[in-house]
Amino acid sequence: MSDALTAEEPLTSGDLFAGAGGLSVGFHQAGFSSIFFNEFEPQFGETYCVNFPQTTPFVCPIETLTAARIRDNTSLHDGTLDVMIGGPPCQGFSINAPLRSEDDPRNHLFRHYVRLVLEGLRPKFVVLENVPGLVSFANGKTFKDISKAFESAGYRVAFKILNAAHYGVPEERWRLIFIGTRLEGVEPSLPKPTHYSLQRTNFTGGRDYTFGHAIGNRPQTDLFAAGLRKPTSVRDAIGDLPAIPSGGGRHTMEYMSPSLSPYQEAMRKGATKLYNHESAGVAAINLERIRHVKPGGSWRDIPLELLPKGLKRARRSDHTKRYGRIDPDGLSCTIMTKCDPHWGTFFHYDQDRIISVREAARIQSFPDWFRFTGSKNDQYRQVGNAVPPLMAQAVAEHIKILMARANRRLTKETERHAAGAR
């Protein structure tokens, strides 16, 4: 079978370290069919299965998974998978980790991704995502090891640090993305931004490995002139969702109003109900604190006597996002595994509560048809651990362009051989 994709063949993907399936959602929306996934945590795997019931699950440690087992339980043969996607655990690489150590076993799980490629799955493309902190971890050694591992497997690799906001996600979320291919006649590359953002980079590699033309360090008129759209705001994302009390909401409910923006309309596509619109409860003292914080504000708006002890001693320049209320006309901060006011800006912009699971999912660009399972804490974790589907979709659509280039090259070669034979 040819390495290039014909028009009649479906696009296929496999997902390692899948989590709840953020990468798979983006690839699904770009026309890929998920053949299998691997995930270690059963609750995350259950959510994936609920949303992609036709996909073969391997809910187990990746160390125990083999390419032979995948082939025996799916329709795949060596080299027939179009794209392998995956995001190995990133906690050990994050610049926010309490201790970044090469001895952390999570920092070596990417080698099992490469092992499955080498054992015979041999996808046409590989996509690996992680945190920007991977660039600086161990003085760049692990970053280089990943590139060399794919290159030794026969893949040409490109990488960039992408901001989800540059692809229409209403959130500042920077991710390192590797794309590799073994197809001849096409060089790997990353999708260019469609939107600009005003957020600056504050991490190693921010200057060298991002699409700097979409970062707001120049007049907005220049950004518009570059053909970039303005960022999607939080209000654009969640302004149509029903009001609920702190700790309230329901797992399943009806829409109470029409969509109010193109983004909301896109999120509602394919959904008949609203799922997971439930908010985490907070202590009474935090509810009192919330009432003093204006949209876009933070702990600095709270009277001194109501502040936690640590913040009473803090400098005004410290902890810039703690106890923050989201600015409805701006981007959200990075959605985390706990929408905890001690961690960042997670108060709703005009309701005195933490954002709901569905609101967090909307900000991450999960469509409304996607349902999260487990406890509320489980659901928040699944959302916060995910890759924003809209950014994943941009990567998937770009890979389709690269596949088309490979097809055109193959067609030209076939025509030349046919002409020579005559």
C-alpha positions in Angstrom: 0.0 0.0 0.0 1.3 3.5 -0.8 2.4 5.8 2.0 0.4 8.6 0.5 -3.4 8.9 1.2 -5.9 8.5 -1.6 -9.2 10.3 -1.7 -11.2 7.2 -0.9 -9.3 6.2 2.2 -10.4 7.5 5.6 -8.1 9.6 7.8 -7.0 7.7 10.9 -5.4 8.6 14.2 -4.2 6.8 17.4 -3.9 8.7 20.7 -1.3 7.9 23.4 -1.5 9.6 26.8 -4.9 10.5 25.7 -6.4 12.0 28.8 -10.1 12.7 28.2 -9.4 13.2 24.5 -8.7 16.9 23.7 -6.3 16.1 20.9 -8.7 13.5 19.5 -11.6 15.9 19.5 -9.6 18.4 17.4 -8.6 15.7 15.0 -12.1 14.3 14.9 -13.4 17.7 13.9 -10.8 17.8 11.1 -12.1 14.5 9.7 -9.9 12.0 11.4 -11.3 8.7 12.9 -9.7 7.6 16.2 -8.8 3.9 15.9 -7.3 3.4 19.4 -6.3 5.3 22.5 -4.1 4.6 25.5 -4.7 6.2 28.9 -3.5 5.2 32.3 -6.3 6.7 34.5 -9.6 4.7 34.3 -11.9 7.8 34.8 -10.2 9.7 31.9 -10.5 6.5 29.8 -14.2 6.3 30.6 -14.8 9.8 29.4 -13.0 9.1 26.2 -15.1 5.9 25.6 -18.3 7.8 26.3 -17.5 10.3 23.6 -15.8 8.0 21.1 -17.5 4.6 21.6 -16.1 3.1 18.3 -12.5 3.6 19.4 -10.6 0.6 20.8 -9.4 1.5 24.4 -6.2 0.4 26.0 -6.6 1.7 29.6 -3.3 0.6 31.0 0.3 1.8 31.7 1.9 2.6 28.4 4.9 0.6 29.5 2.8 -2.5 29.1 1.3 -1.7 25.7 2.8 -3.2 22.5 2.3 -2.5 18.9 1.4 -6.1 18.4 -1.4 -5.9 20.9 -2.7 -2.8 19.2 -2.6 -4.5 15.8 -4.3 -7.6 17.1 -7.2 -5.6 18.5 -7.7 -3.1 15.7 -7.8 -3.0 11.9 -4.3 -1.5 11.7 -1.4 -3.0 9.9 2.2 -1.7 9.9 2.4 1.7 8.3 -1.4 2.2 7.7 -2.0 4.7 10.6 -2.0 8.2 9.3 -1.2 10.1 12.5 -0.1 9.2 16.0 -0.9 11.9 18.5 -0.1 12.2 22.2 1.0 14.3 25.1 3.2 12.5 27.7 2.7 13.7 31.3 4.1 17.2 31.6 4.2 17.8 35.3 7.9 16.9 35.5 8.9 19.4 32.8 6.7 22.3 34.0 8.5 25.4 35.2 5.9 25.5 37.9 6.9 22.0 39.2 8.2 22.1 42.9 11.3 20.1 41.8 12.3 19.5 38.2 14.4 16.3 38.2 15.7 14.0 35.5 15.0 11.2 37.9 11.2 11.8 37.7 10.0 8.7 35.8 7.3 10.7 34.1 10.0 12.5 32.1 10.9 9.4 30.2 7.5 8.1 29.2 7.9 9.8 25.8 10.3 7.0 24.9 7.4 4.6 24.9 5.7 6.7 22.3 8.8 6.3 20.1 9.0 2.6 21.0 5.5 2.0 19.7 6.4 3.8 16.5 9.6 1.7 16.1 7.8 -1.6 16.9 5.9 -1.4 13.7 3.0 1.1 13.9 5.0 3.5 11.7 2.3 6.2 11.3 2.8 8.6 8.4 2.8 11.6 10.9 3.6 11.9 14.6 2.4 14.7 16.8 3.7 15.2 20.3 2.7 18.0 22.6 4.1 19.2 26.0 4.7 22.3 28.1 7.2 25.0 27.0 9.3 24.1 30.0 10.5 21.0 28.2 12.8 23.3 26.1 14.8 24.3 29.2 14.5 21.1 31.2 17.9 19.5 31.9 19.6 22.3 29.9 17.7 21.2 26.8 18.9 17.6 26.9 15.4 16.0 27.0 14.2 18.3 24.3 17.1 17.2 22.0 16.6 13.6 23.0 13.0 13.6 21.8 14.0 15.2 18.4 16.8 12.7 18.0 14.5 9.7 18.9 12.1 10.6 16.2 14.8 11.3 13.7 16.4 7.9 14.4 13.0 6.4 13.7 13.0 7.9 10.2 11.0 11.0 10.9 11.8 14.6 9.9 10.7 16.8 12.8 9.6 20.4 13.2 8.5 22.1 16.4 7.0 25.4 17.7 5.6 26.7 20.9 2.0 27.6 20.0 -0.5 29.8 21.9 -4.0 28.4 21.9 -5.3 32.0 21.6 -3.7 32.2 18.2 -6.2 29.6 16.9 -9.3 31.2 18.3 -9.3 29.7 21.8 -10.3 32.2 24.5 -7.4 31.3 26.7 -3.7 32.0 27.1 -2.2 28.5 26.9 1.3 27.9 25.5 2.2 24.4 24.3 5.2 22.9 22.6 4.2 20.9 19.6 6.4 18.5 17.6 5.3 17.3 14.1 7.2 14.6 12.3 6.7 12.8 9.1 8.3 9.9 7.2 6.6 10.8 3.9 8.9 11.8 1.1 8.6 15.2 -0.6 7.1 17.2 2.2 8.8 19.0 5.1 7.0 19.1 8.5 5.8 22.5 9.7 3.3 24.0 12.1 0.0 25.9 11.4 0.3 29.7 11.3 -1.9 31.7 13.7 -5.3 32.9 12.6 -5.7 35.3 15.6 -3.4 37.6 17.5 -3.1 37.9 21.3 -1.7 40.6 23.6 -0.1 38.2 25.9 3.7 38.2 26.0 6.0 35.2 26.5 7.8 34.8 29.8 9.6 31.5 29.4 12.7 30.1 27.8 12.2 29.8 24.0 9.5 32.4 24.0 11.5 34.6 21.6 12.9 31.8 19.4 10.2 29.2 19.1 6.9 31.1 18.8 5.1 32.8 16.0 6.2 36.2 17.2 4.2 38.1 14.5 1.0 37.2 16.4 2.1 38.3 19.8 1.0 41.8 20.9 4.3 43.5 21.1 3.4 45.9 18.3 0.4 48.1 17.5 -2.9 46.3 16.9 -3.2 48.0 13.5 -0.1 46.0 12.5 -1.6 42.8 13.8 -4.8 43.4 11.7 -2.7 44.3 8.7 -1.1 40.9 9.0 -4.5 39.3 8.4 -5.0 38.2 12.0 -8.3 38.3 13.8 -8.9 39.7 17.3 -8.8 37.2 20.2 -12.0 35.3 21.2 -13.1 36.7 24.5 -14.4 34.9 27.5 -17.8 36.5 27.0 -17.8 35.3 23.4 -17.2 31.8 24.8 -19.6 31.5 27.8 -21.9 34.5 27.8 -24.9 32.3 26.7 -24.7 29.8 29.5 -27.4 29.9 32.3 -26.7 31.6 35.6 -26.1 29.1 38.5 -25.3 29.5 42.2 -21.9 28.6 43.7 -21.8 24.8 44.1 -24.9 24.5 42.0 -25.9 23.7 38.4 -26.9 20.3 36.9 -25.1 17.6 35.0 -27.7 17.8 32.2 -29.8 20.9 31.5 -31.5 22.7 28.7 -30.1 25.8 26.9 -31.9 28.9 28.3 -31.0 31.4 25.6 -29.8 31.4 22.0 -26.2 31.5 21.1 -24.8 35.1 21.2 -21.6 34.7 19.2 -20.2 32.7 16.4 -17.9 30.9 18.9 -20.9 29.8 21.0 -22.8 28.7 17.9 -19.8 26.5 16.9 -19.6 25.1 20.4 -23.3 24.1 20.3 -23.0 22.4 17.0 -24.1 18.7 17.3 -25.4 19.2 20.9 -29.0 19.0 22.0 -28.4 19.3 25.8 -26.0 21.2 28.0 -23.8 18.9 30.0 -21.5 19.4 33.0 -22.7 23.0 33.8 -21.9 22.5 37.5 -19.8 24.8 39.7 -17.4 23.8 42.5 -18.5 25.1 45.8 -16.3 27.5 47.8 -16.1 28.3 51.5 -18.2 31.2 52.8 -15.1 33.3 53.4 -14.2 33.0 49.7 -17.7 34.0 48.7 -17.3 37.1 50.8 -13.9 37.8 49.1 -15.4 37.3 45.7 -17.9 40.1 46.2 -15.1 42.6 46.5 -13.3 41.6 43.3 -14.2 43.5 40.1 -14.0 41.9 36.6 -10.3 41.7 35.6 -9.4 42.3 39.3 -7.6 40.1 41.8 -6.8 39.7 45.5 -5.7 43.4 45.6 -9.5 44.3 45.5 -10.2 42.4 48.7 -10.1 44.3 52.0 -7.0 43.6 54.1 -9.0 42.0 56.9 -10.5 39.4 54.6 -7.3 38.3 53.0 -5.6 35.0 53.8 -2.6 35.4 56.1 -0.1 34.9 53.4 -1.6 37.5 51.1 -1.7 40.0 54.0 2.1 40.0 53.9 2.4 39.8 50.1 3.8 42.7 48.0 1.2 44.2 45.6 3.3 42.9 42.7 3.2 39.3 43.8 0.6 36.5 43.1 -0.8 38.6 40.2 -3.7 36.2 39.4 -4.8 34.8 42.8 -8.4 35.4 43.8 -9.0 36.9 40.3 -12.3 37.5 38.6 -12.1 36.8 34.8 -12.2 39.8 32.5 -15.2 39.1 30.2 -13.6 41.0 27.3 -10.2 39.4 27.5 -8.6 36.0 27.5 -8.9 33.5 30.4 -5.7 32.5 32.2 -4.6 28.9 31.6 -7.4 26.5 32.8 -5.9 24.3 35.4 -6.8 20.9 36.9 -8.4 22.7 39.9 -10.2 26.0 39.3 -9.1 27.1 42.8 -9.0 30.8 43.6 -5.7 30.2 45.4 -4.2 29.1 42.1 -5.4 31.8 39.7 -8.3 33.8 38.1 -11.3 31.4 38.1 -14.1 33.6 39.5 -16.9 34.1 37.0 -17.0 37.7 35.7 -20.5 38.6 36.9 -21.6 35.7 39.1 -20.2 35.1 42.6 -18.8 31.6 42.0 -16.1 29.6 40.4 -16.6 28.9 36.7 -18.4 25.6 36.0 -17.0 22.5 34.4 -18.8 23.4 31.2 -17.5 27.0 31.3 -14.0 25.7 31.8 -14.5 23.3 28.9 -15.9 26.0 26.6 -12.8 28.2 27.4 -10.7 25.2 26.5 -12.8 24.9 23.2 -14.4 21.6 24.0 -17.7 21.4 22.0 -20.9 21.0 24.0 -21.6 17.5 22.8 -18.5 16.3 24.7 -19.5 14.9 28.1 -17.2 14.6 31.1 -17.7 11.7 33.5 -16.8 11.1 37.2 -17.0 13.5 40.1 -16.8 17.2 39.7 -13.2 17.1 40.8 -12.5 14.4 38.1 -14.2 16.6 35.5 -12.2 19.7 36.3 -9.0 17.6 36.1 -9.9 16.2 32.7 -10.6 19.7 31.3 -7.4 21.2 32.8 -5.2 18.4 31.6 -6.5 18.6 28.0 -5.1 20.1 24.8 -7.6 22.7 23.6 -9.4 21.0 20.7 -9.4 24.1 18.5 -5.6 24.2 18.6 -5.5 20.5 17.9 -7.9 21.0 15.0 -5.5 23.6 13.5 -2.7 21.1 13.7 -4.8 18.4 12.1 -6.0 20.6 9.3 -2.3 21.6 8.6 -1.3 17.9 8.5 -4.0 17.4 5.9 -2.4 20.1 3.8 1.0 18.3 4.2 -0.6 15.0 3.2 -2.0 16.6 0.0 1.5 17.8 -0.9 2.7 14.2 -0.5 -0.1 13.0 -2.7 0.7 15.5 -5.5 4.3 14.5 -5.4 3.4 10.8 -5.7 1.0 11.6 -8.5 3.6 13.4 -10.5 6.1 10.6 -9.9 3.6 8.0 -11.1 2.8 10.1 -14.2 6.6 10.4 -15.0 7.1 6.6 -14.7 4.1 6.0 -16.9 5.4 8.4 -19.5 8.8 6.7 -19.4 7.3 3.3 -19.8 5.6 4.5 -23.0 
